[in-house]
Amino acid sequence: MPELPDVEVFRRYLDSTCLHQCIAEVETLDEGVLAGISSRQLRSKLKGQQFQRTRRHGKYLFAGVHEHLWLVLHFGMTGYLKYFKDCDGAPRHTRLRVDFRNGHHLAYVCQRRLGEVGITNDIERLVAEKGLGLDGLNADLGIDSFKSLVGTARGSIKSALMSQRRLAGLGNIYTDEILFQARVNPRAKANRLTDGHLERLFHSVKDVVETAIQAKAQPGDMPSTYLLPHREEGGVCPRCGGSLRHEKVSGRTSYYCPRCQGTT
């Protein structure tokens, strides 16, 4: 599933390809991805306009037409964006296509149809309605607010980090990396962690997310000292050389090093 680093890469991609280009047409190829709006309404709001700027909150991407109109994109399990010229070369599983007057196109691609596309005139209200917590890269996320949001949870620390109501943007893959870098076991109870554990986790969130963005959210391009390039069955810990363990934690398959990350 695209997580915060993936969606930030998508945001920068949209910035570099699609801003300030007049929208000639909007084609909805699968109305099942539309949320709270019809294809006709979406076309009428976007046709003749331009994307002026972008924002992101957690796993949501917003493309602003003007101050009070934003296209909302959520990518579900498999979604991504593709900017291309030849309309016949549209990616498979394109659910929505924006045609620009310069002859180029932007495809919203979502194989499993679990993403959604909508419109909002108030990002903050949408964030509140979705029950999203602070974005993982929000400048307002300091160590004290992190401890309050994450360190008070009664369940596992992995579950707390993945809770979109506590901290928006993190999912299964990067949470495993954050825990590995902080040397914290994914099954550890969040509200039993020491201040030292929580401080390491706080810095790990920032470091891992920023490193992933620099690697364009490609796990194989992450540093060799990271878990992600080794996160597979039979994988070996890049720190100690021991075997990685994988098991269900909070309903998700989790990889960790039982030697480096201690016990619960």
Backbone bond lengths (Angstrom), bond angles and torsions (degrees), N, CA, C in turn:
res aa  C-N    CA-C-N  psi(-1)  N-CA   C-N-CA  omega(-1)  CA-C   N-CA-C  phi
1 M - - - 1.465 - - 1.529 109.84 -
2 P 1.340 118.23 132.03 1.461 119.55 175.26 1.528 110.39 -57.78
3 E 1.330 115.27 128.06 1.458 121.61 179.21 1.523 108.76 -111.71
4 L 1.314 116.72 -172.74 1.461 121.38 -175.58 1.536 112.51 -49.10
5 P 1.334 120.42 -50.24 1.469 118.29 -179.47 1.518 113.17 -61.13
6 D 1.343 117.12 -40.15 1.470 120.61 178.94 1.526 110.49 -60.60
7 V 1.336 115.99 -46.93 1.464 119.84 -175.82 1.518 110.78 -70.05
8 E 1.319 117.72 -32.38 1.463 119.71 174.54 1.532 110.24 -65.99
9 V 1.323 117.39 -37.86 1.467 120.66 174.94 1.532 109.74 -63.74
10 F 1.332 117.36 -41.78 1.467 120.43 176.87 1.527 110.36 -60.57
11 R 1.343 116.17 -41.79 1.470 120.11 -179.25 1.529 110.66 -60.87
12 R 1.306 116.60 -45.85 1.460 120.23 -179.67 1.530 111.05 -67.48
13 Y 1.310 116.05 -34.20 1.467 120.87 176.42 1.531 110.25 -63.57
14 L 1.329 116.27 -44.83 1.459 120.14 178.80 1.522 110.03 -63.65
15 D 1.341 116.79 -41.24 1.465 120.66 177.16 1.517 111.60 -57.16
16 S 1.310 116.61 -42.11 1.464 120.99 -173.19 1.528 113.27 -80.78
17 T 1.325 117.65 -11.24 1.462 119.76 -174.55 1.524 114.47 -120.70
18 C 1.317 118.74 -34.63 1.468 120.12 -162.83 1.524 117.00 -118.62
19 L 1.313 118.67 -7.10 1.461 118.41 -176.20 1.530 111.80 -71.61
20 H 1.336 114.63 147.12 1.470 123.49 172.85 1.524 113.09 61.32
21 Q 1.327 116.06 33.03 1.460 121.63 174.41 1.532 108.03 -117.05
22 C 1.321 116.15 131.85 1.454 119.88 -176.85 1.530 110.49 -68.31
23 I 1.329 115.84 132.49 1.460 121.96 -179.90 1.529 109.03 -85.38
24 A 1.327 115.61 117.81 1.461 120.93 -178.67 1.524 111.73 -86.84
25 E 1.320 117.35 -34.22 1.465 120.65 -176.58 1.522 109.79 -160.49
26 V 1.321 115.28 155.14 1.462 122.02 174.80 1.517 107.13 -129.04
27 E 1.310 116.70 119.13 1.459 121.60 -178.40 1.531 109.94 -112.65
28 T 1.323 115.88 116.54 1.459 120.53 174.65 1.519 107.93 -91.65
29 L 1.314 115.86 114.70 1.464 120.75 -177.48 1.519 112.23 -94.07
30 D 1.322 116.42 -11.74 1.465 121.50 178.01 1.522 107.83 -152.39
31 E 1.333 116.25 102.10 1.459 120.04 -176.48 1.524 112.53 -68.20
32 G 1.334 117.13 -9.89 1.450 120.35 178.80 1.521 113.79 -65.08
33 V 1.340 118.07 -17.52 1.461 120.00 179.55 1.525 111.99 -91.04
34 L 1.324 118.03 -8.40 1.456 120.05 -178.13 1.526 110.42 -78.76
35 A 1.324 115.50 137.71 1.468 121.74 -178.35 1.520 109.40 -121.31
36 G 1.334 116.22 109.57 1.460 121.20 175.03 1.506 115.28 73.25
37 I 1.322 117.45 17.32 1.456 120.45 179.85 1.520 108.85 -154.74
38 S 1.340 116.40 147.42 1.460 120.29 177.21 1.520 109.70 -89.78
39 S 1.310 116.46 165.24 1.465 120.06 178.26 1.524 110.63 -64.02
40 R 1.330 117.03 -36.33 1.472 120.17 178.56 1.527 110.68 -64.89
41 Q 1.326 116.93 -43.01 1.461 120.14 179.05 1.520 111.67 -65.43
42 L 1.330 116.40 -40.34 1.460 120.02 179.43 1.515 110.57 -63.07
43 R 1.335 116.22 -43.59 1.462 120.36 179.06 1.523 110.92 -61.33
44 S 1.318 117.02 -43.99 1.467 120.47 -176.16 1.526 111.85 -66.30
45 K 1.333 117.20 -30.95 1.463 120.51 -179.02 1.529 112.51 -79.44
46 L 1.346 117.13 -28.96 1.457 120.01 -174.19 1.530 114.54 -102.44
47 K 1.318 117.39 -29.39 1.465 120.22 -176.02 1.526 110.63 -61.74
48 G 1.328 115.76 131.25 1.459 121.58 -180.00 1.517 113.74 84.66
49 Q 1.327 117.59 -4.73 1.454 122.64 -179.86 1.530 110.66 -98.02
50 Q 1.322 115.70 -178.83 1.464 122.39 175.77 1.524 109.21 -135.08
51 F 1.322 116.57 148.28 1.459 120.10 169.29 1.525 107.39 -78.42
52 Q 1.324 115.60 120.50 1.455 120.49 -174.80 1.529 113.18 -96.67
53 R 1.328 116.64 -30.27 1.458 120.58 -175.77 1.521 108.86 -163.66
54 T 1.315 116.48 170.50 1.460 120.49 179.77 1.527 110.01 -133.01
55 R 1.322 114.13 157.43 1.462 121.68 171.87 1.525 107.66 -142.49
56 R 1.307 115.25 165.29 1.457 120.65 176.10 1.512 108.83 -143.41
57 H 1.314 116.47 141.82 1.469 121.34 170.84 1.521 107.15 -136.83
58 G 1.328 116.10 114.64 1.452 119.25 -176.56 1.519 110.33 59.30
59 K 1.329 115.47 -123.12 1.463 121.36 -178.24 1.529 112.41 -96.21
60 Y 1.332 117.68 8.78 1.468 121.86 179.60 1.530 110.15 -101.74
61 L 1.333 114.77 136.53 1.454 121.97 176.79 1.524 108.71 -114.46
62 F 1.336 116.04 137.08 1.461 122.12 -178.64 1.523 109.56 -123.43
63 A 1.325 116.40 129.37 1.459 122.36 175.76 1.522 107.52 -112.51
64 G 1.337 116.33 114.00 1.457 120.99 -173.16 1.514 113.22 -86.66
65 V 1.332 115.69 125.33 1.465 122.17 174.42 1.519 109.36 -85.05
66 H 1.309 116.22 -45.93 1.466 122.74 169.19 1.517 107.25 -152.46
67 E 1.320 116.89 -174.07 1.466 120.81 -170.11 1.526 113.28 -55.58
68 H 1.336 116.82 -33.29 1.459 119.97 -174.84 1.530 113.04 -117.74
69 L 1.319 117.09 28.55 1.462 119.65 176.56 1.524 109.34 -148.73
70 W 1.332 115.08 118.41 1.455 121.46 -177.70 1.522 109.77 -131.41
71 L 1.326 115.89 133.53 1.459 120.82 168.54 1.521 107.40 -78.35
72 V 1.332 116.30 131.38 1.464 122.00 -177.65 1.529 109.09 -107.18
73 L 1.323 116.48 127.82 1.462 121.47 179.96 1.523 109.75 -126.32
74 H 1.326 115.28 125.42 1.460 121.43 170.50 1.524 106.42 -123.59
75 F 1.329 117.71 140.35 1.458 120.71 -165.26 1.521 114.71 -104.65
76 G 1.323 117.64 3.76 1.457 119.83 176.07 1.512 111.79 56.35
77 M 1.335 115.92 -135.98 1.466 121.35 -177.92 1.531 113.29 -90.51
78 T 1.341 116.53 -28.12 1.466 118.82 -168.06 1.526 114.30 -135.56
79 G 1.322 118.25 11.56 1.455 120.04 -172.00 1.523 114.63 -77.84
80 Y 1.341 114.84 156.60 1.464 121.75 173.46 1.528 108.50 -164.22
81 L 1.328 116.86 173.68 1.455 123.14 178.67 1.520 109.98 -112.72
82 K 1.334 115.64 147.87 1.464 120.77 176.70 1.525 109.68 -141.18
83 Y 1.328 116.57 122.24 1.459 123.43 176.37 1.524 107.22 -99.28
84 F 1.322 116.76 127.96 1.468 119.03 -174.16 1.526 109.61 -152.31
85 K 1.330 116.52 168.07 1.464 121.18 -176.36 1.518 112.65 -104.57
86 D 1.324 118.12 -49.07 1.458 121.69 -174.96 1.524 109.60 -79.29
87 C 1.319 116.91 112.28 1.466 120.58 -176.25 1.529 111.37 -62.22
88 D 1.310 116.98 -29.18 1.467 119.64 178.51 1.529 111.43 -69.93
89 G 1.329 116.10 -15.96 1.459 120.39 -179.70 1.510 113.40 -97.72
90 A 1.324 117.51 22.31 1.465 120.51 178.95 1.520 109.74 -58.82
91 P 1.327 117.76 138.23 1.471 120.08 -179.46 1.528 111.69 -59.67
92 R 1.311 114.92 149.13 1.456 120.14 173.25 1.530 108.79 -61.64
93 H 1.307 116.37 146.42 1.463 123.76 -179.90 1.526 112.56 71.22
94 T 1.345 117.14 22.47 1.460 120.05 172.02 1.533 108.73 -67.18
95 R 1.308 117.04 123.64 1.473 121.90 -178.65 1.521 112.10 -101.71
96 L 1.333 115.55 -25.41 1.465 120.75 179.92 1.517 107.78 -147.08
97 R 1.352 115.45 138.69 1.463 119.77 179.65 1.515 109.66 -130.84
98 V 1.318 116.14 127.96 1.463 122.36 174.26 1.518 107.61 -103.74
99 D 1.348 116.15 121.84 1.462 121.77 179.87 1.525 109.26 -100.40
100 F 1.319 116.56 129.12 1.458 121.47 179.04 1.531 110.26 -101.58
101 R 1.303 116.20 154.79 1.462 120.75 -177.53 1.520 112.55 -67.52
102 N 1.328 117.43 -16.23 1.465 119.45 178.31 1.523 112.14 -81.62
103 G 1.355 116.81 3.78 1.450 120.95 177.37 1.518 114.78 92.18
104 H 1.324 117.35 -2.22 1.451 121.04 177.74 1.533 110.15 -96.22
105 H 1.321 115.16 169.33 1.459 121.27 -175.34 1.530 109.91 -140.55
106 L 1.320 115.34 152.42 1.461 121.90 173.21 1.522 108.08 -119.64
107 A 1.324 116.05 121.68 1.468 121.21 179.87 1.523 110.15 -104.24
108 Y 1.319 115.18 133.52 1.465 121.55 168.13 1.522 104.89 -97.64
109 V 1.331 115.72 112.26 1.463 122.40 -173.65 1.522 108.70 -108.79
110 C 1.334 116.24 132.76 1.469 119.12 -177.13 1.529 108.67 -153.95
111 Q 1.310 116.53 92.91 1.455 121.52 -173.16 1.528 112.74 -57.01
112 R 1.325 117.38 -47.96 1.459 120.78 -172.91 1.526 113.72 -90.73
113 R 1.325 117.20 2.83 1.467 122.66 173.07 1.520 112.51 59.68
114 L 1.322 117.53 30.24 1.453 120.59 -179.82 1.523 112.44 -100.94
115 G 1.324 116.81 -2.23 1.457 120.58 176.51 1.520 110.40 -85.64
116 E 1.325 115.16 -177.21 1.468 118.57 177.61 1.522 110.70 -152.01
117 V 1.320 114.06 151.77 1.453 122.56 178.84 1.515 107.78 -126.36
118 G 1.318 116.97 133.47 1.459 120.15 179.89 1.513 111.01 -152.83
119 I 1.309 115.24 -167.83 1.463 123.62 179.46 1.528 108.15 -133.12
120 T 1.322 116.32 142.61 1.463 119.97 172.08 1.519 108.76 -140.83
121 N 1.307 115.56 152.32 1.464 119.75 172.53 1.520 111.39 -109.46
122 D 1.348 116.15 6.18 1.463 120.45 -178.65 1.532 108.71 -153.81
123 I 1.315 116.21 99.72 1.465 120.33 -177.35 1.527 111.31 -63.29
124 E 1.322 116.82 -42.89 1.462 119.54 -178.28 1.524 111.10 -61.73
125 R 1.309 116.87 -38.59 1.471 119.36 178.45 1.519 110.89 -66.97
126 L 1.333 117.66 -40.66 1.460 120.80 178.15 1.537 110.48 -62.85
127 V 1.330 116.30 -43.07 1.462 120.49 178.57 1.526 110.26 -59.25
128 A 1.335 116.28 -41.92 1.469 120.58 179.17 1.523 110.65 -66.85
129 E 1.331 117.02 -42.71 1.466 120.68 -179.98 1.525 111.73 -63.29
130 K 1.337 116.16 -35.01 1.466 120.44 178.83 1.528 112.24 -79.67
131 G 1.329 115.86 -7.86 1.455 119.80 -179.93 1.519 113.62 68.83
132 L 1.332 117.13 34.26 1.459 120.76 -176.84 1.524 111.08 -86.93
133 G 1.321 115.08 139.89 1.451 120.71 175.84 1.518 111.06 -82.70
134 L 1.347 115.67 -168.63 1.458 120.78 177.47 1.520 110.67 -59.25
135 D 1.310 116.00 143.01 1.465 120.66 174.34 1.527 109.18 -65.82
136 G 1.324 115.65 144.43 1.458 120.35 -177.52 1.516 114.94 -62.01
137 L 1.344 117.99 -18.33 1.463 121.22 177.72 1.527 112.32 -110.95
138 N 1.321 116.83 10.73 1.459 120.66 -179.29 1.530 110.07 -63.25
139 A 1.322 115.55 133.55 1.459 120.15 179.59 1.525 112.17 -62.65
140 D 1.340 116.85 -22.56 1.460 120.72 179.34 1.524 112.60 -78.64
141 L 1.336 117.09 -7.59 1.463 120.15 179.13 1.528 108.75 -82.62
142 G 1.324 115.67 96.12 1.458 121.39 176.48 1.514 110.36 -103.15
143 I 1.301 116.09 179.19 1.448 120.16 -176.54 1.526 112.04 -63.14
144 D 1.322 117.68 -37.27 1.466 119.76 -179.59 1.517 111.41 -68.20
145 S 1.334 116.74 -43.92 1.464 119.18 179.18 1.524 110.51 -67.92
146 F 1.321 117.35 -34.09 1.468 120.77 177.08 1.524 110.50 -63.21
147 K 1.316 116.99 -45.74 1.461 120.56 178.96 1.522 110.81 -61.67
148 S 1.324 116.17 -39.39 1.462 120.19 -179.46 1.524 111.45 -68.14
149 L 1.327 116.68 -39.49 1.460 120.89 -177.66 1.518 112.80 -76.08
150 V 1.311 116.34 -44.81 1.464 121.41 -171.26 1.528 112.62 -99.59
151 G 1.314 116.08 -40.00 1.459 120.28 -173.26 1.512 115.25 -76.11
152 T 1.316 118.19 -2.63 1.462 121.23 179.32 1.530 112.83 -103.11
153 A 1.334 116.78 -3.23 1.463 120.47 -177.75 1.529 110.36 -69.23
154 R 1.325 116.25 143.92 1.461 120.68 -177.89 1.524 113.04 -85.51
155 G 1.317 117.06 -22.11 1.459 120.59 -178.20 1.517 112.17 -86.20
156 S 1.332 115.08 -160.51 1.462 120.56 -179.13 1.522 110.85 -69.06
157 I 1.314 116.21 155.09 1.454 120.20 178.27 1.522 110.81 -65.18
158 K 1.326 117.84 -31.95 1.459 119.06 177.68 1.528 110.29 -63.75
159 S 1.324 116.25 -44.29 1.457 120.23 178.39 1.524 110.86 -61.88
160 A 1.328 117.05 -40.69 1.467 120.70 -179.39 1.519 111.28 -63.80
161 L 1.325 116.95 -42.94 1.469 120.18 -179.94 1.521 112.22 -67.33
162 M 1.335 116.39 -31.29 1.462 120.41 -178.68 1.518 113.17 -85.20
163 S 1.323 118.08 -10.28 1.462 121.25 -178.92 1.523 110.06 -69.04
164 Q 1.320 116.56 114.25 1.465 120.46 -179.41 1.521 112.56 -66.63
165 R 1.317 116.98 -20.67 1.467 120.54 177.32 1.527 111.81 -75.93
166 R 1.325 115.99 -24.19 1.462 119.70 178.80 1.528 110.95 -91.77
167 L 1.329 115.80 -47.22 1.459 121.62 -176.07 1.522 107.42 -146.80
168 A 1.313 117.78 114.37 1.455 121.19 -172.88 1.524 111.76 -84.53
169 G 1.337 115.44 128.71 1.455 120.21 169.89 1.503 116.29 125.12
170 L 1.330 118.00 -25.25 1.460 119.55 -175.64 1.518 110.98 -88.18
171 G 1.335 115.35 143.71 1.451 121.71 177.65 1.516 110.09 -131.56
172 N 1.302 115.93 -161.10 1.458 122.09 -171.71 1.527 113.49 -62.44
173 I 1.329 116.43 -46.42 1.462 120.66 -172.31 1.531 111.91 -66.25
174 Y 1.337 116.25 -54.57 1.456 118.62 -174.72 1.519 112.68 -76.16
175 T 1.326 117.36 -23.11 1.459 118.87 173.56 1.520 110.48 -64.69
176 D 1.334 117.11 -40.53 1.463 119.81 175.62 1.532 110.66 -57.67
177 E 1.331 116.23 -42.57 1.468 119.49 -179.34 1.525 111.38 -66.57
178 I 1.317 116.54 -43.84 1.465 120.81 179.86 1.525 110.66 -58.92
179 L 1.320 116.29 -44.58 1.462 120.57 179.79 1.527 111.20 -66.01
180 F 1.314 116.54 -38.53 1.466 120.58 178.68 1.527 110.26 -63.36
181 Q 1.323 116.48 -48.20 1.460 119.99 -178.25 1.523 111.66 -63.54
182 A 1.327 117.15 -32.60 1.462 121.55 -179.64 1.523 112.46 -87.56
183 R 1.343 117.43 -3.75 1.469 122.97 -179.18 1.530 111.77 59.68
184 V 1.321 115.79 44.01 1.461 121.41 179.95 1.521 108.92 -118.69
185 N 1.319 116.75 134.02 1.458 122.21 179.74 1.525 109.76 -71.20
186 P 1.330 119.10 134.58 1.474 120.34 -177.69 1.520 113.65 -62.80
187 R 1.331 118.23 -23.95 1.456 120.82 -179.55 1.530 113.51 -86.78
188 A 1.320 117.99 -7.11 1.459 120.78 -178.90 1.528 110.56 -58.67
189 K 1.317 116.88 140.74 1.460 121.48 177.59 1.531 109.17 -70.26
190 A 1.315 116.45 127.00 1.463 120.73 -175.49 1.519 111.65 -59.74
191 N 1.335 117.42 -42.77 1.467 119.93 -174.89 1.527 113.35 -79.94
192 R 1.332 116.27 3.70 1.464 120.16 175.96 1.520 112.81 -109.94
193 L 1.320 116.34 1.15 1.457 119.97 178.94 1.527 110.88 -74.07
194 T 1.307 115.75 147.63 1.455 120.88 178.35 1.532 110.11 -77.04
195 D 1.316 115.84 165.83 1.462 120.11 175.45 1.528 110.19 -59.07
196 G 1.338 116.40 -35.56 1.458 119.64 179.05 1.513 112.13 -63.87
197 H 1.346 116.68 -42.59 1.466 120.41 176.57 1.522 110.53 -60.54
198 L 1.326 116.29 -46.41 1.462 120.73 -176.48 1.526 111.34 -66.71
199 E 1.319 117.19 -36.53 1.460 119.65 177.33 1.529 111.02 -65.97
200 R 1.332 116.55 -40.82 1.465 119.47 176.77 1.520 110.72 -63.64
201 L 1.320 116.74 -40.52 1.468 120.09 178.47 1.526 111.29 -64.37
202 F 1.309 116.66 -42.22 1.460 121.06 -179.88 1.531 110.47 -57.92
203 H 1.314 116.97 -49.08 1.465 120.17 -179.51 1.531 110.88 -69.46
204 S 1.322 116.13 -32.14 1.460 120.00 178.90 1.522 111.46 -66.12
205 V 1.326 117.53 -38.68 1.469 120.85 177.49 1.526 109.53 -56.09
206 K 1.312 116.86 -52.14 1.461 120.88 -178.03 1.528 111.41 -62.18
207 D 1.334 115.75 -47.20 1.465 119.92 -176.24 1.527 111.95 -64.47
208 V 1.330 116.69 -45.74 1.460 120.45 -176.97 1.521 110.87 -66.69
209 V 1.322 117.29 -45.34 1.467 120.55 -178.89 1.527 110.56 -62.22
210 E 1.320 116.89 -45.71 1.471 119.57 -179.08 1.527 111.73 -67.46
211 T 1.332 117.07 -36.80 1.464 120.22 176.95 1.523 110.80 -65.63
212 A 1.333 116.23 -40.73 1.462 120.56 179.34 1.520 111.31 -64.39
213 I 1.319 117.01 -39.18 1.466 120.29 178.57 1.526 110.31 -64.30
214 Q 1.332 116.42 -42.18 1.458 119.90 178.38 1.527 111.55 -63.26
215 A 1.340 115.58 -30.16 1.475 120.53 178.00 1.523 111.42 -87.27
216 K 1.351 116.41 10.48 1.464 123.03 -179.53 1.533 111.64 55.98
217 A 1.337 114.45 34.40 1.465 122.53 176.46 1.525 112.90 57.83
218 Q 1.313 116.59 32.84 1.457 122.47 175.87 1.529 108.00 -104.44
219 P 1.351 118.25 104.77 1.466 120.31 -176.25 1.520 113.58 -52.15
220 G 1.322 117.34 -36.80 1.449 120.17 -178.87 1.508 113.87 -68.11
221 D 1.343 117.07 -17.04 1.455 121.36 179.59 1.519 112.74 -97.62
222 M 1.324 116.89 3.72 1.453 120.47 176.38 1.531 108.91 -72.58
223 P 1.340 118.49 160.41 1.473 120.57 179.42 1.527 111.54 -55.89
224 S 1.301 116.40 148.18 1.473 120.78 -178.66 1.519 111.86 -65.69
225 T 1.337 116.97 -17.62 1.459 121.00 177.53 1.524 112.07 -81.41
226 Y 1.321 116.43 -3.73 1.460 121.20 179.36 1.524 110.30 -89.02
227 L 1.306 114.95 160.04 1.463 121.34 179.20 1.527 112.25 -70.44
228 L 1.320 117.02 -39.62 1.466 121.27 -168.35 1.529 114.59 -55.45
229 P 1.325 120.60 -41.90 1.476 118.12 178.81 1.528 113.16 -64.79
230 H 1.334 117.38 -14.90 1.465 122.18 -177.52 1.528 111.82 -113.14
231 R 1.332 116.44 5.03 1.469 122.06 -172.02 1.532 110.13 -80.64
232 E 1.322 114.78 81.87 1.454 121.34 -179.59 1.527 108.60 -158.96
233 E 1.310 115.31 162.03 1.456 118.83 179.04 1.526 109.82 -59.24
234 G 1.327 116.16 129.55 1.454 120.51 -176.57 1.517 113.38 84.83
235 G 1.332 117.26 4.55 1.453 121.05 -178.84 1.518 112.20 -68.11
236 V 1.333 114.34 155.72 1.463 121.67 -178.05 1.524 109.62 -115.87
237 C 1.311 116.41 138.36 1.465 121.53 179.51 1.528 110.01 -62.21
238 P 1.342 117.99 126.76 1.467 119.97 -179.87 1.522 112.67 -73.02
239 R 1.320 116.50 -11.03 1.462 119.95 -177.99 1.526 112.45 -92.56
240 C 1.332 116.73 -47.85 1.469 119.74 -174.45 1.524 113.60 -115.60
241 G 1.330 117.70 -10.85 1.454 121.04 -179.82 1.504 114.97 82.98
242 G 1.344 116.25 1.82 1.452 119.99 178.23 1.521 111.96 -78.72
243 S 1.314 116.01 168.72 1.464 121.05 -179.74 1.517 110.66 -75.22
244 L 1.321 115.70 135.87 1.459 120.20 174.59 1.521 109.36 -75.10
245 R 1.310 115.94 147.93 1.457 121.64 176.30 1.532 108.55 -107.54
246 H 1.315 116.77 143.40 1.464 119.32 173.75 1.520 108.86 -131.55
247 E 1.324 115.09 133.69 1.455 121.92 -178.61 1.521 108.42 -160.84
248 K 1.314 116.22 167.95 1.454 121.45 -179.77 1.528 110.27 -76.85
249 V 1.309 116.08 126.37 1.459 122.87 172.62 1.517 106.68 -132.03
250 S 1.320 116.75 122.75 1.472 121.22 -176.84 1.518 111.21 55.32
251 G 1.336 115.56 35.79 1.454 120.55 175.72 1.509 115.30 80.01
252 R 1.332 118.32 2.04 1.467 121.52 -178.68 1.523 109.97 -121.52
253 T 1.319 116.20 145.93 1.458 120.50 177.80 1.518 109.20 -69.56
254 S 1.323 115.89 120.77 1.454 121.97 -175.22 1.523 110.16 -117.72
255 Y 1.317 115.04 140.62 1.466 121.51 176.09 1.527 108.43 -113.67
256 Y 1.333 115.74 136.32 1.452 120.04 177.56 1.518 109.61 -160.07
257 C 1.322 115.46 167.22 1.455 121.16 177.53 1.524 108.45 -102.22
258 P 1.329 119.05 111.89 1.458 120.60 -178.37 1.521 112.62 -64.19
259 R 1.339 118.15 -22.65 1.450 120.53 179.72 1.528 110.88 -80.74
260 C 1.330 117.82 -45.78 1.468 121.42 -176.56 1.523 112.93 -81.05
261 Q 1.322 116.78 -27.56 1.451 119.34 -174.10 1.522 113.42 -104.25
262 G 1.302 116.12 11.53 1.447 120.25 170.95 1.513 113.99 64.74
263 T 1.300 115.97 -157.94 1.446 123.15 -177.51 1.511 110.77 -114.73
264 T 1.321 115.63 175.58 1.463 119.72 177.94 1.515 111.33 -81.07
